[in-house]
Amino acid sequence: MKLPYRERFFAATSLFSMLAVIIVRLLGIVTDLNKRFGFGIDAKAWEEQVILTDQDDEIVSQKMVLLPYGTKLAEGVDPSTLPGAVDATSLTEFRRAIRPECAADAFFLHEKETIGEFHAIYSWENGILTVLVADALLLEFDTTKKHGAEAYVNSSFTPNAEAVKRLLPTVRKSDLVRIVIPCGDGKNLYAIYPLAMAADDMKSDRG
């Protein structure tokens, strides 16, 4: 609840909207395969309500992986290690896979030396550039509130504790993050944000 409503709304709706799309498409695939090959699925399965019962309280969440069409799966092999595998449990990686035009890269630097490089995604609406870095760091560059060449920036960590834990050591070592957004024809857009802040409870409004 420390995060602004807009950021919580963005995180929740983005994740669950994409999850809903995956579920609906998976249902379509299973339905089609059942019609073609006759899997023998009980007819009631297509009509009964799906409910959570006491037998389902030991459900374990596992990684969801997207693989290139035609990939052969060998028994005992972790799909995430195969060539072209995409970790679809990551909002950043999943969105980069289904909408490559939203892909960006984040470079964390300390005194011009690169400390780490991470995948990011972005959107630009109504003069606000929103960047999500590695599921952990959310940056909003508001170009409608520019002060000279600088834009108003809102930054915060997301509620994804595991992602934040992975990114936090790099943030602590860095004094600046550079967002690189491909614009085509070999050109890039750069958004730069200084990281001189308390990384343990990151919430800042800066230019």
Accessible surface in RSA format (square Angstrom, percent):
REM  Atomic radii and reference values for relative SASA: ProtOr
REM  Chains: A
REM  Algorithm: Lee & Richards
REM  Probe-radius: 1.40
REM  Slices: 20
REM RES _ NUM      All-atoms   Total-Side   Main-Chain    Non-polar    All polar
REM                ABS   REL    ABS   REL    ABS   REL    ABS   REL    ABS   REL
RES MET A   1   187.33  97.0 133.85  88.6  53.49 127.4 112.83  95.9  74.50  98.7
RES LYS A   2   183.30  89.4 152.99  93.9  30.30  72.2 116.01 104.4  67.29  71.7
RES LEU A   3    30.12  16.8  27.29  19.5   2.84   7.1  27.40  19.2   2.72   7.3
RES PRO A   4    52.95  38.6  40.38  36.8  12.56  45.7  52.86  43.6   0.09   0.5
RES TYR A   5   151.49  70.7 145.19  82.6   6.31  16.4 113.66  85.4  37.84  46.6
RES ARG A   6   126.16  53.0 121.39  61.9   4.76  11.3  57.95  79.2  68.20  41.3
RES GLU A   7     7.41   4.3   5.21   3.9   2.20   5.2   3.37   6.5   4.04   3.3
RES ARG A   8    76.93  32.3  71.71  36.6   5.22  12.4  31.84  43.5  45.09  27.3
RES PHE A   9   108.84  54.5 102.88  63.7   5.97  15.5 108.27  65.6   0.57   1.6
RES PHE A  10    65.46  32.7  63.37  39.2   2.09   5.4  65.46  39.7   0.00   0.0
RES ALA A  11    33.56  30.9  28.21  43.5   5.35  12.2  30.05  42.3   3.51   9.3
RES ALA A  12    47.64  43.8  41.85  64.6   5.79  13.2  47.30  66.6   0.34   0.9
RES THR A  13    51.57  36.7  46.49  47.1   5.08  12.1  43.85  58.9   7.73  11.7
RES SER A  14    22.94  19.4  14.56  19.4   8.37  19.3  12.58  26.8  10.35  14.5
RES LEU A  15    85.57  47.7  85.32  61.0   0.24   0.6  85.33  59.9   0.24   0.6
RES PHE A  16   124.33  62.2 119.45  74.0   4.88  12.7 119.92  72.7   4.41  12.6
RES SER A  17    63.31  53.5  55.08  73.5   8.23  18.9  35.88  76.4  27.43  38.4
RES MET A  18    21.53  11.1  19.77  13.1   1.76   4.2  20.85  17.7   0.68   0.9
RES LEU A  19    70.50  39.3  68.65  49.1   1.85   4.6  69.98  49.1   0.52   1.4
RES ALA A  20    49.49  45.5  46.08  71.1   3.41   7.7  49.28  69.4   0.21   0.6
RES VAL A  21    68.69  45.2  64.93  58.8   3.77   9.1  68.51  59.5   0.18   0.5
RES ILE A  22    40.44  23.0  37.44  27.9   3.00   7.2  39.64  28.5   0.81   2.2
RES ILE A  23    99.54  56.6  98.36  73.3   1.18   2.8  98.48  70.9   1.05   2.9
RES VAL A  24    99.83  65.7  96.35  87.2   3.48   8.4  96.95  84.2   2.88   7.8
RES ARG A  25   163.92  68.8 156.46  79.8   7.46  17.8  55.65  76.1 108.27  65.6
RES LEU A  26   101.79  56.7 100.13  71.6   1.66   4.2 101.21  71.1   0.58   1.6
RES LEU A  27   100.82  56.1  96.26  68.9   4.56  11.5 100.54  70.6   0.28   0.7
RES GLY A  28    39.12  48.2   0.00   N/A  39.12  48.2  33.75  92.6   5.37  12.0
RES ILE A  29    99.39  56.6  94.08  70.1   5.31  12.8  98.63  71.0   0.75   2.0
RES VAL A  30    50.15  33.0  50.02  45.3   0.12   0.3  50.15  43.6   0.00   0.0
RES THR A  31    39.18  27.9  39.11  39.6   0.07   0.2  35.05  47.1   4.13   6.2
RES ASP A  32    60.18  42.2  57.76  57.5   2.43   5.7  20.83  49.0  39.36  39.2
RES LEU A  33    63.01  35.1  63.01  45.1   0.00   0.0  63.01  44.3   0.00   0.0
RES ASN A  34    27.99  19.3  24.59  23.8   3.40   8.2   0.00   0.0  27.99  27.1
RES LYS A  35   163.72  79.9 128.16  78.6  35.56  84.7  83.21  74.9  80.51  85.8
RES ARG A  36   172.64  72.5 135.60  69.1  37.04  88.2  38.32  52.4 134.33  81.4
RES PHE A  37   136.16  68.1 106.39  65.9  29.77  77.5 113.56  68.8  22.60  64.7
RES GLY A  38    56.22  69.3   0.00   N/A  56.22  69.3  30.50  83.7  25.72  57.6
RES PHE A  39   114.31  57.2  80.67  50.0  33.63  87.5  86.51  52.5  27.79  79.5
RES GLY A  40    71.62  88.3   0.00   N/A  71.62  88.3  41.57 114.1  30.05  67.3
RES ILE A  41    63.73  36.3  43.25  32.2  20.48  49.4  49.35  35.5  14.38  39.0
RES ASP A  42    92.81  65.0  77.97  77.6  14.84  35.1  40.14  94.5  52.68  52.5
RES ALA A  43    75.62  69.5  66.46 102.6   9.16  20.8  69.30  97.6   6.32  16.7
RES LYS A  44   131.47  64.1 129.85  79.7   1.62   3.9  74.07  66.7  57.41  61.2
RES ALA A  45    60.56  55.7  30.35  46.8  30.21  68.7  38.57  54.3  21.99  58.3
RES TRP A  46    99.29  39.8  64.75  31.3  34.54  81.1  62.27  33.2  37.02  60.1
RES GLU A  47   152.50  87.6 118.90  89.9  33.61  80.0  43.98  85.1 108.52  88.6
RES GLU A  48   110.40  63.4  92.33  69.9  18.06  43.0  38.13  73.8  72.26  59.0
RES GLN A  49   159.92  89.4 138.30 101.1  21.62  51.5  51.94 110.6 107.98  81.9
RES VAL A  50   146.10  96.1 117.66 106.5  28.45  68.5 121.73 105.8  24.37  66.1
RES ILE A  51   126.20  71.8 105.77  78.8  20.43  49.2 112.70  81.2  13.50  36.6
RES LEU A  52   137.66  76.7 105.37  75.4  32.29  81.2 106.85  75.0  30.80  82.9
RES THR A  53    59.66  42.4  48.27  48.9  11.39  27.1  53.66  72.1   6.00   9.1
RES ASP A  54   130.48  91.4 118.65 118.1  11.83  28.0  36.83  86.7  93.64  93.4
RES GLN A  55   166.76  93.3 134.70  98.4  32.06  76.3  48.47 103.2 118.29  89.7
RES ASP A  56    48.24  33.8  43.99  43.8   4.25  10.1   5.44  12.8  42.81  42.7
RES ASP A  57   103.31  72.4  71.65  71.3  31.66  74.9  37.22  87.6  66.09  65.9
RES GLU A  58   143.16  82.2 127.95  96.8  15.21  36.2  60.00 116.1  83.16  67.9
RES ILE A  59   131.52  74.8  98.71  73.5  32.81  79.1 105.66  76.1  25.86  70.2
RES VAL A  60   113.41  74.6  92.21  83.5  21.20  51.1  95.40  82.9  18.01  48.8
RES SER A  61   110.78  93.6  77.71 103.7  33.08  76.2  52.43 111.6  58.36  81.8
RES GLN A  62   146.22  81.8 120.28  87.9  25.94  61.8  41.11  87.5 105.12  79.7
RES LYS A  63   122.02  59.5  89.06  54.6  32.96  78.5  50.51  45.5  71.51  76.2
RES MET A  64    65.06  33.7  60.40  40.0   4.66  11.1  42.33  36.0  22.73  30.1
RES VAL A  65    35.17  23.1   9.47   8.6  25.70  61.9   9.47   8.2  25.70  69.7
RES LEU A  66    64.04  35.7  61.97  44.3   2.07   5.2  63.69  44.7   0.35   1.0
RES LEU A  67    49.68  27.7  19.36  13.9  30.32  76.2  21.58  15.2  28.10  75.6
RES PRO A  68    65.98  48.1  50.45  46.0  15.54  56.5  62.77  51.8   3.21  20.0
RES TYR A  69   228.91 106.9 192.34 109.4  36.57  95.1 151.35 113.7  77.56  95.6
RES GLY A  70    55.18  68.0   0.00   N/A  55.18  68.0  34.15  93.7  21.03  47.1
RES THR A  71    48.50  34.5  19.14  19.4  29.36  70.0  22.56  30.3  25.94  39.2
RES LYS A  72   181.40  88.5 166.08 101.9  15.32  36.5 110.93  99.8  70.47  75.1
RES LEU A  73   117.83  65.6  83.09  59.4  34.73  87.3  83.51  58.6  34.32  92.4
RES ALA A  74    62.74  57.7  48.36  74.6  14.38  32.7  56.15  79.1   6.59  17.5
RES GLU A  75   181.59 104.3 143.72 108.7  37.87  90.2  67.11 129.8 114.49  93.5
RES GLY A  76    85.33 105.2   0.00   N/A  85.33 105.2  42.83 117.5  42.51  95.2
RES VAL A  77    66.31  43.6  50.38  45.6  15.92  38.4  54.19  47.1  12.12  32.9
RES ASP A  78    77.74  54.5  66.12  65.8  11.62  27.5  32.14  75.6  45.60  45.5
RES PRO A  79    50.16  36.6  50.12  45.7   0.03   0.1  50.16  41.4   0.00   0.0
RES SER A  80    36.40  30.8  15.56  20.8  20.85  48.0   9.42  20.1  26.98  37.8
RES THR A  81    98.36  70.0  63.90  64.8  34.46  82.1  63.97  85.9  34.39  52.0
RES LEU A  82    35.28  19.6  29.58  21.2   5.70  14.3  29.76  20.9   5.51  14.8
RES PRO A  83   115.88  84.5  99.44  90.6  16.43  59.7 111.63  92.2   4.25  26.4
RES GLY A  84    53.34  65.8   0.00   N/A  53.34  65.8  32.69  89.7  20.66  46.3
RES ALA A  85    30.67  28.2   3.32   5.1  27.35  62.2   3.35   4.7  27.31  72.4
RES VAL A  86    37.54  24.7  34.39  31.1   3.15   7.6  37.54  32.6   0.00   0.0
RES ASP A  87    47.06  33.0  40.34  40.2   6.72  15.9  17.77  41.8  29.29  29.2
RES ALA A  88     7.71   7.1   0.03   0.0   7.68  17.5   0.03   0.0   7.68  20.3
RES THR A  89    68.62  48.8  39.11  39.6  29.52  70.3  37.07  49.8  31.56  47.7
RES SER A  90    15.70  13.3  13.74  18.3   1.96   4.5  11.70  24.9   4.00   5.6
RES LEU A  91    25.00  13.9  20.46  14.6   4.54  11.4  23.19  16.3   1.81   4.9
RES THR A  92     0.50   0.4   0.50   0.5   0.00   0.0   0.50   0.7   0.00   0.0
RES GLU A  93    47.16  27.1  46.20  35.0   0.96   2.3  18.51  35.8  28.65  23.4
RES PHE A  94    12.87   6.4  12.87   8.0   0.00   0.0  12.87   7.8   0.00   0.0
RES ARG A  95    54.98  23.1  54.98  28.0   0.00   0.0   6.31   8.6  48.68  29.5
RES ARG A  96    44.57  18.7  37.87  19.3   6.70  15.9   8.05  11.0  36.52  22.1
RES ALA A  97    42.79  39.3   9.72  15.0  33.08  75.2  21.16  29.8  21.63  57.3
RES ILE A  98    83.18  47.3  54.09  40.3  29.08  70.1  60.51  43.6  22.67  61.5
RES ARG A  99    99.97  42.0  99.68  50.8   0.29   0.7  27.73  37.9  72.24  43.8
RES PRO A 100    91.06  66.4  80.29  73.2  10.77  39.2  80.87  66.8  10.19  63.3
RES GLU A 101   107.49  61.7  85.06  64.4  22.43  53.4  67.34 130.2  40.16  32.8
RES CYS A 102     9.49   7.2   8.95  10.0   0.54   1.3   0.54   1.4   8.95   9.7
RES ALA A 103    21.50  19.8  18.67  28.8   2.84   6.5  18.81  26.5   2.69   7.1
RES ALA A 104     0.95   0.9   0.00   0.0   0.95   2.2   0.95   1.3   0.00   0.0
RES ASP A 105    36.44  25.5  36.44  36.3   0.00   0.0   0.68   1.6  35.76  35.7
RES ALA A 106     0.00   0.0   0.00   0.0   0.00   0.0   0.00   0.0   0.00   0.0
RES PHE A 107    50.89  25.5  50.89  31.5   0.00   0.0  50.89  30.9   0.00   0.0
RES PHE A 108     0.00   0.0   0.00   0.0   0.00   0.0   0.00   0.0   0.00   0.0
RES LEU A 109    11.94   6.6  11.94   8.5   0.00   0.0  11.94   8.4   0.00   0.0
RES HIS A 110    76.60  41.9  75.66  52.6   0.95   2.4  55.34  57.0  21.27  24.7
RES GLU A 111   135.83  78.0 109.23  82.6  26.60  63.3  43.60  84.3  92.23  75.3
RES LYS A 112   193.36  94.3 166.61 102.2  26.75  63.7 112.01 100.8  81.35  86.7
RES GLU A 113   117.58  67.5 110.86  83.9   6.72  16.0  38.80  75.1  78.78  64.3
RES THR A 114    75.68  53.8  54.01  54.8  21.67  51.7  31.84  42.8  43.84  66.3
RES ILE A 115    60.37  34.4  30.43  22.7  29.95  72.2  33.20  23.9  27.17  73.7
RES GLY A 116    14.67  18.1   0.00   N/A  14.67  18.1  14.67  40.3   0.00   0.0
RES GLU A 117   103.82  59.6  76.00  57.5  27.82  66.2  19.16  37.1  84.66  69.1
RES PHE A 118    50.49  25.3  45.85  28.4   4.64  12.1  50.49  30.6   0.00   0.0
RES HIS A 119    78.91  43.1  73.86  51.3   5.05  12.9  46.13  47.5  32.79  38.1
RES ALA A 120     0.00   0.0   0.00   0.0   0.00   0.0   0.00   0.0   0.00   0.0
RES ILE A 121     6.03   3.4   5.79   4.3   0.24   0.6   5.79   4.2   0.24   0.7
RES TYR A 122    44.32  20.7  38.63  22.0   5.69  14.8  18.22  13.7  26.11  32.2
RES SER A 123    40.60  34.3  35.37  47.2   5.23  12.1  27.87  59.4  12.73  17.8
RES TRP A 124   120.32  48.3  91.44  44.3  28.88  67.8  87.49  46.7  32.82  53.2
RES GLU A 125   120.90  69.4 113.82  86.1   7.08  16.8  40.81  78.9  80.09  65.4
RES ASN A 126   140.73  97.0 108.46 104.8  32.26  77.7  38.73  93.2 101.99  98.6
RES GLY A 127    22.10  27.2   0.00   N/A  22.10  27.2  13.72  37.7   8.37  18.8
RES ILE A 128    30.56  17.4  28.98  21.6   1.59   3.8  28.98  20.9   1.59   4.3
RES LEU A 129     6.06   3.4   6.06   4.3   0.00   0.0   6.06   4.3   0.00   0.0
RES THR A 130    13.99   9.9  12.60  12.8   1.38   3.3   7.22   9.7   6.76  10.2
RES VAL A 131     0.00   0.0   0.00   0.0   0.00   0.0   0.00   0.0   0.00   0.0
RES LEU A 132     7.79   4.3   6.85   4.9   0.94   2.4   6.85   4.8   0.94   2.5
RES VAL A 133     0.00   0.0   0.00   0.0   0.00   0.0   0.00   0.0   0.00   0.0
RES ALA A 134    25.85  23.8  16.21  25.0   9.64  21.9  22.53  31.7   3.32   8.8
RES ASP A 135    12.40   8.7   9.16   9.1   3.24   7.7   4.86  11.4   7.54   7.5
RES ALA A 136     0.00   0.0   0.00   0.0   0.00   0.0   0.00   0.0   0.00   0.0
RES LEU A 137     0.00   0.0   0.00   0.0   0.00   0.0   0.00   0.0   0.00   0.0
RES LEU A 138     9.13   5.1   8.29   5.9   0.84   2.1   8.29   5.8   0.84   2.3
RES LEU A 139     0.00   0.0   0.00   0.0   0.00   0.0   0.00   0.0   0.00   0.0
RES GLU A 140    21.34  12.3  21.01  15.9   0.33   0.8   3.06   5.9  18.29  14.9
RES PHE A 141    12.16   6.1  12.16   7.5   0.00   0.0  12.16   7.4   0.00   0.0
RES ASP A 142    14.62  10.2  14.62  14.5   0.00   0.0   4.31  10.1  10.31  10.3
RES THR A 143    46.25  32.9  36.21  36.7  10.04  23.9  27.71  37.2  18.53  28.0
RES THR A 144    93.15  66.3  55.83  56.6  37.32  88.9  54.95  73.8  38.20  57.8
RES LYS A 145   122.93  60.0 105.18  64.5  17.75  42.3  69.34  62.4  53.59  57.1
RES LYS A 146   119.33  58.2  88.58  54.3  30.75  73.2  35.78  32.2  83.55  89.0
RES HIS A 147   152.23  83.2 146.97 102.2   5.26  13.5  96.46  99.4  55.78  64.9
RES GLY A 148    68.68  84.7   0.00   N/A  68.68  84.7  45.33 124.4  23.36  52.3
RES ALA A 149   103.22  94.9  66.02 101.9  37.20  84.6  71.94 101.3  31.29  82.9
RES GLU A 150   102.04  58.6  97.63  73.9   4.41  10.5  34.54  66.8  67.50  55.1
RES ALA A 151    19.04  17.5  12.07  18.6   6.97  15.9  13.08  18.4   5.97  15.8
RES TYR A 152    80.75  37.7  76.38  43.5   4.36  11.4  57.24  43.0  23.51  29.0
RES VAL A 153     3.54   2.3   3.54   3.2   0.00   0.0   3.54   3.1   0.00   0.0
RES ASN A 154    18.10  12.5  17.34  16.8   0.76   1.8   7.35  17.7  10.75  10.4
RES SER A 155     0.19   0.2   0.00   0.0   0.19   0.4   0.19   0.4   0.00   0.0
RES SER A 156     0.87   0.7   0.87   1.2   0.00   0.0   0.02   0.1   0.84   1.2
RES PHE A 157    22.67  11.3  18.49  11.5   4.18  10.9  18.50  11.2   4.16  11.9
RES THR A 158    22.81  16.2  12.98  13.2   9.82  23.4  15.33  20.6   7.48  11.3
RES PRO A 159    92.17  67.2  59.67  54.4  32.51 118.2  72.19  59.6  19.98 124.2
RES ASN A 160    63.99  44.1  53.26  51.5  10.72  25.8  21.36  51.4  42.63  41.2
RES ALA A 161    78.53  72.2  63.89  98.6  14.64  33.3  70.14  98.8   8.39  22.2
RES GLU A 162   126.68  72.7 123.33  93.3   3.34   8.0  45.72  88.4  80.95  66.1
RES ALA A 163     1.54   1.4   0.00   0.0   1.54   3.5   0.22   0.3   1.32   3.5
RES VAL A 164    22.00  14.5  22.00  19.9   0.00   0.0  22.00  19.1   0.00   0.0
RES LYS A 165   160.89  78.5 152.03  93.3   8.86  21.1  97.93  88.1  62.96  67.1
RES ARG A 166   155.08  65.1 134.52  68.6  20.56  49.0  76.75 104.9  78.33  47.5
RES LEU A 167     0.97   0.5   0.84   0.6   0.12   0.3   0.97   0.7   0.00   0.0
RES LEU A 168    27.68  15.4  27.68  19.8   0.00   0.0  27.68  19.4   0.00   0.0
RES PRO A 169    64.67  47.1  60.63  55.3   4.04  14.7  64.41  53.2   0.26   1.6
RES THR A 170    18.38  13.1  17.39  17.6   1.00   2.4   0.93   1.3  17.45  26.4
RES VAL A 171     3.90   2.6   1.42   1.3   2.48   6.0   1.42   1.2   2.48   6.7
RES ARG A 172   137.19  57.6 103.34  52.7  33.85  80.6  44.76  61.2  92.42  56.0
RES LYS A 173   131.83  64.3 118.28  72.6  13.56  32.3  72.18  65.0  59.66  63.5
RES SER A 174     9.32   7.9   0.00   0.0   9.32  21.5   0.32   0.7   9.00  12.6
RES ASP A 175    54.70  38.3  48.23  48.0   6.48  15.3  31.30  73.7  23.40  23.3
RES LEU A 176    47.12  26.2  47.12  33.7   0.00   0.0  47.12  33.1   0.00   0.0
RES VAL A 177     0.00   0.0   0.00   0.0   0.00   0.0   0.00   0.0   0.00   0.0
RES ARG A 178    78.56  33.0  78.56  40.0   0.00   0.0   5.46   7.5  73.10  44.3
RES ILE A 179     0.00   0.0   0.00   0.0   0.00   0.0   0.00   0.0   0.00   0.0
RES VAL A 180    20.14  13.3  20.06  18.2   0.08   0.2  20.06  17.4   0.08   0.2
RES ILE A 181     3.87   2.2   3.87   2.9   0.00   0.0   3.87   2.8   0.00   0.0
RES PRO A 182    78.57  57.3  64.58  58.9  13.99  50.8  64.60  53.3  13.97  86.8
RES CYS A 183    79.83  60.4  40.85  45.6  38.98  91.6  28.55  72.3  51.28  55.3
RES GLY A 184    42.47  52.4   0.00   N/A  42.47  52.4  36.96 101.4   5.51  12.3
RES ASP A 185   145.50 101.9 101.32 100.8  44.19 104.5  33.10  77.9 112.41 112.1
RES GLY A 186    79.74  98.3   0.00   N/A  79.74  98.3  43.29 118.8  36.44  81.6
RES LYS A 187   144.73  70.6 139.16  85.4   5.58  13.3  86.24  77.6  58.50  62.3
RES ASN A 188    65.34  45.1  39.82  38.5  25.52  61.4   0.41   1.0  64.93  62.8
RES LEU A 189    59.59  33.2  57.18  40.9   2.41   6.1  59.59  41.8   0.00   0.0
RES TYR A 190   119.09  55.6  94.62  53.8  24.47  63.7  64.41  48.4  54.69  67.4
RES ALA A 191    10.86  10.0   5.46   8.4   5.40  12.3  10.86  15.3   0.00   0.0
RES ILE A 192    88.76  50.5  66.08  49.2  22.68  54.7  66.08  47.6  22.68  61.5
RES TYR A 193     0.16   0.1   0.16   0.1   0.00   0.0   0.16   0.1   0.00   0.0
RES PRO A 194    42.72  31.1  42.72  38.9   0.00   0.0  42.72  35.3   0.00   0.0
RES LEU A 195     8.09   4.5   0.00   0.0   8.09  20.3   0.00   0.0   8.09  21.8
RES ALA A 196    79.05  72.7  50.45  77.9  28.60  65.1  63.72  89.7  15.33  40.6
RES MET A 197    45.27  23.4  12.03   8.0  33.24  79.1  25.22  21.4  20.05  26.6
RES ALA A 198    75.29  69.2  55.86  86.2  19.44  44.2  66.54  93.7   8.76  23.2
RES ALA A 199    12.01  11.0   6.58  10.2   5.43  12.3   6.58   9.3   5.43  14.4
RES ASP A 200   110.27  77.2  79.44  79.1  30.83  72.9  31.23  73.5  79.03  78.8
RES ASP A 201    97.63  68.4  84.88  84.5  12.75  30.2  29.67  69.8  67.96  67.8
RES MET A 202     8.10   4.2   0.00   0.0   8.10  19.3   0.89   0.8   7.21   9.5
RES LYS A 203    87.83  42.8  61.02  37.4  26.81  63.8  49.96  45.0  37.87  40.3
RES SER A 204    20.96  17.7  13.97  18.6   6.99  16.1  14.21  30.3   6.75   9.5
RES ASP A 205    84.38  59.1  54.04  53.8  30.34  71.7  13.50  31.8  70.88  70.7
RES ARG A 206    73.68  30.9  65.35  33.3   8.33  19.8  27.12  37.1  46.56  28.2
RES GLY A 207    45.62  56.3   0.00   N/A  45.62  56.3  22.71  62.3  22.91  51.3
END  Absolute sums over single chains surface
CHAIN  1 A    14220.8      11204.0       3016.8       8475.7       5745.0
END  Absolute sums over all chains
TOTAL         14220.8      11204.0       3016.8       8475.7       5745.0
